[in-house]
Amino acid sequence: MSGPSFFQTYMGQRFYESTMPGLVRELKRLNDNMERLVAVAEQLAGKTQSSSVEPREPTPEDSEGR
């Protein structure tokens, strides 16, 4: 293939200077949020397991028509 390499084009420069760092930032945010979500879920799971409330039977209202 002739012509400039991708990183030498305007679109390539924009990809490496803007798009890729933005993707990395968003992936980091997603990972941070997932870690927080897991921590909260673990806390809630610990609370439900240690509680003495007996589980109740689901009612039709619980499914909301699904």
N, CA, C and O of each residue as an XYZ file, in Angstrom:
264
protein
N       0.849     -1.170      0.000
C       0.000      0.000      0.000
C       0.898      1.239      0.000
O       1.825      1.346      0.803
N       0.615      2.152     -0.894
C       1.428      3.358     -0.974
C       0.773      4.476     -0.168
O      -0.389      4.379      0.225
N       1.527      5.521      0.068
C       0.992      6.650      0.822
C       1.488      6.633      2.257
O       2.241      5.748      2.664
N       1.052      7.627      3.010
C       1.523      7.743      4.395
C       0.915      6.653      5.292
O      -0.156      6.114      5.014
N       1.622      6.360      6.351
C       1.095      5.432      7.349
C      -0.043      6.108      8.097
O      -0.175      7.331      8.075
N      -0.857      5.305      8.753
C      -2.031      5.835      9.444
C      -1.654      6.939     10.431
O      -2.309      7.981     10.476
N      -0.602      6.716     11.221
C      -0.232      7.710     12.227
C       0.251      9.018     11.604
O       0.339     10.035     12.292
N       0.556      9.000     10.337
C       1.022     10.211      9.656
C      -0.131     11.021      9.069
O       0.078     12.150      8.626
N      -1.330     10.472      9.056
C      -2.472     11.187      8.497
C      -3.137     12.028      9.578
O      -2.878     11.840     10.767
N      -3.998     12.960      9.158
C      -4.740     13.784     10.107
C      -5.623     12.919     10.994
O      -5.673     13.110     12.209
N      -6.322     11.960     10.377
C      -7.189     11.080     11.161
C      -6.381     10.231     12.131
O      -6.817     10.000     13.259
N      -5.223      9.768     11.714
C      -4.362      8.976     12.590
C      -3.853      9.784     13.764
O      -3.835      9.307     14.899
N      -3.437     11.020     13.485
C      -2.969     11.884     14.573
C      -4.098     12.146     15.556
O      -3.890     12.100     16.768
N      -5.294     12.421     15.040
C      -6.447     12.671     15.903
C      -6.782     11.430     16.742
O      -7.126     11.538     17.919
N      -6.675     10.259     16.119
C      -6.941      9.018     16.833
C      -5.975      8.844     18.000
O      -6.402      8.574     19.123
N      -4.684      8.995     17.745
C      -3.684      8.753     18.782
C      -3.608      9.876     19.819
O      -3.241      9.627     20.967
N      -3.947     11.094     19.436
C      -3.830     12.219     20.362
C      -5.119     12.498     21.126
O      -5.070     13.081     22.208
N      -6.262     12.101     20.598
C      -7.526     12.449     21.232
C      -8.404     11.229     21.510
O      -8.805     10.995     22.650
N      -8.696     10.462     20.476
C      -9.634      9.350     20.617
C      -9.102      8.276     21.572
O      -9.811      7.865     22.491
N      -7.884      7.824     21.369
C      -7.329      6.755     22.202
C      -7.189      7.181     23.665
O      -7.591      6.414     24.540
N      -6.645      8.354     23.978
C      -6.609      8.759     25.391
C      -8.007      8.887     26.004
O      -8.200      8.572     27.178
N      -8.973      9.344     25.217
C     -10.352      9.429     25.711
C     -10.910      8.054     26.032
O     -11.581      7.877     27.049
N     -10.639      7.084     25.177
C     -11.092      5.715     25.435
C     -10.467      5.163     26.708
O     -11.142      4.514     27.507
N      -9.187      5.421     26.894
C      -8.501      4.936     28.089
C      -9.092      5.580     29.341
O      -9.281      4.908     30.355
N      -9.382      6.879     29.274
C     -10.000      7.564     30.423
C     -11.359      6.959     30.755
O     -11.672      6.720     31.921
N     -12.162      6.713     29.725
C     -13.490      6.148     29.951
C     -13.409      4.720     30.482
O     -14.218      4.330     31.323
N     -12.448      3.937     30.006
C     -12.268      2.589     30.535
C     -11.861      2.628     32.005
O     -12.314      1.799     32.795
N     -11.016      3.576     32.377
C     -10.623      3.737     33.775
C     -11.836      4.112     34.617
O     -12.024      3.570     35.707
N     -12.666      5.037     34.122
C     -13.886      5.418     34.841
C     -14.805      4.223     35.023
O     -15.358      4.011     36.102
N     -14.965      3.438     33.955
C     -15.814      2.252     34.008
C     -15.288      1.263     35.044
O     -16.064      0.705     35.820
N     -13.987      1.046     35.058
C     -13.386      0.131     36.017
C     -13.570      0.635     37.443
O     -13.896     -0.150     38.332
N     -13.368      1.921     37.676
C     -13.567      2.501     39.009
C     -15.012      2.323     39.461
O     -15.267      1.945     40.604
N     -15.951      2.596     38.567
C     -17.363      2.448     38.904
C     -17.724      0.985     39.175
O     -18.506      0.694     40.080
N     -17.158      0.074     38.396
C     -17.427     -1.351     38.619
C     -16.885     -1.793     39.979
O     -17.536     -2.568     40.680
N     -15.703     -1.309     40.358
C     -15.140     -1.652     41.660
C     -16.032     -1.140     42.781
O     -16.253     -1.845     43.766
N     -16.546      0.074     42.644
C     -17.451      0.622     43.651
C     -18.739     -0.185     43.710
O     -19.250     -0.463     44.795
N     -19.264     -0.558     42.557
C     -20.491     -1.347     42.500
C     -20.305     -2.708     43.167
O     -21.179     -3.161     43.906
N     -19.191     -3.350     42.914
C     -18.908     -4.653     43.529
C     -18.797     -4.499     45.040
O     -19.313     -5.333     45.783
N     -18.133     -3.447     45.506
C     -18.000     -3.227     46.942
C     -19.366     -3.047     47.593
O     -19.626     -3.611     48.656
N     -20.235     -2.270     46.968
C     -21.582     -2.060     47.510
C     -22.370     -3.368     47.476
O     -23.065     -3.695     48.438
N     -22.269     -4.111     46.389
C     -22.987     -5.386     46.283
C     -22.510     -6.360     47.354
O     -23.319     -7.084     47.933
N     -21.210     -6.386     47.624
C     -20.688     -7.262     48.664
C     -21.203     -6.849     50.034
O     -21.539     -7.699     50.859
N     -21.265     -5.543     50.275
C     -21.797     -5.056     51.550
C     -23.262     -5.457     51.698
O     -23.676     -5.940     52.752
N     -24.039     -5.256     50.645
C     -25.456     -5.617     50.700
C     -25.640     -7.124     50.869
O     -26.529     -7.556     51.602
N     -24.828     -7.914     50.212
C     -24.919     -9.366     50.334
C     -24.582     -9.791     51.756
O     -25.209    -10.708     52.287
N     -23.617     -9.152     52.375
C     -23.261     -9.461     53.750
C     -24.373     -9.102     54.704
O     -24.620     -9.825     55.670
N     -25.046     -8.003     54.452
C     -26.150     -7.584     55.316
C     -27.332     -8.531     55.193
O     -27.970     -8.857     56.194
N     -27.635     -8.980     53.968
C     -28.796     -9.849     53.789
C     -28.514    -11.228     54.367
O     -29.423    -11.858     54.908
N     -27.311    -11.702     54.271
C     -26.992    -13.017     54.802
C     -27.028    -13.016     56.320
O     -27.422    -14.013     56.926
N     -26.626    -11.920     56.945
C     -26.564    -11.876     58.395
C     -27.898    -11.485     59.029
O     -28.057    -11.599     60.244
N     -28.855    -11.027     58.226
C     -30.137    -10.629     58.808
C     -30.962    -11.856     59.150
O     -30.802    -12.914     58.542
N     -31.858    -11.705     60.142
C     -32.672    -12.833     60.580
C     -34.049    -12.828     59.915
O     -34.920    -13.614     60.289
N     -34.249    -11.960     58.944
C     -35.522    -11.889     58.245
C     -35.604    -13.063     57.276
O     -34.680    -13.314     56.503
N     -36.725    -13.776     57.331
C     -36.887    -14.908     56.441
C     -37.291    -14.434     55.059
O     -38.017    -13.447     54.937
N     -36.834    -15.121     54.006
C     -37.221    -14.714     52.645
C     -38.713    -14.909     52.447
O     -39.308    -15.832     53.004
N     -39.309    -14.044     51.658
C     -40.732    -14.128     51.400
C     -40.951    -14.627     49.981
O     -40.065    -14.533     49.132
N     -42.117    -15.148     49.741
C     -42.482    -15.620     48.409
C     -42.710    -14.416     47.498
O     -43.322    -13.435     47.920
N     -42.232    -14.474     46.263
C     -42.485    -13.355     45.330
C     -43.972    -13.238     45.015
O     -44.694    -14.233     44.948
N     -44.402    -12.012     44.826
C     -45.791    -11.754     44.471
C     -45.863    -11.283     43.034
O     -44.846    -10.872     42.475
N     -47.035    -11.331     42.418
C     -47.161    -10.852     41.034
C     -46.743     -9.398     40.888
O     -46.271     -8.997     39.824
N     -46.908     -8.598     41.943
C     -46.508     -7.188     41.856
C     -44.999     -7.034     41.726
O     -44.526     -6.039     41.176
N     -44.215     -8.033     42.239
C     -42.768     -7.964     42.158
C     -42.271     -7.988     40.712
O     -41.265     -7.357     40.387
N     -42.978     -8.717     39.848
C     -42.510     -8.868     38.474
C     -42.891     -7.691     37.591
O     -42.322     -7.521     36.513
N     -43.822     -6.892     38.019
C     -44.277     -5.724     37.254
C     -44.651     -6.082     35.828
O     -44.337     -5.350     34.890
N     -45.322     -7.210     35.670
C     -45.814     -7.596     34.348
C     -44.789     -8.200     33.442
O     -45.036     -8.328     32.242
N     -43.632     -8.585     33.966
C     -42.589     -9.193     33.125
C     -42.562    -10.673     33.277
O     -41.748    -11.345     32.643
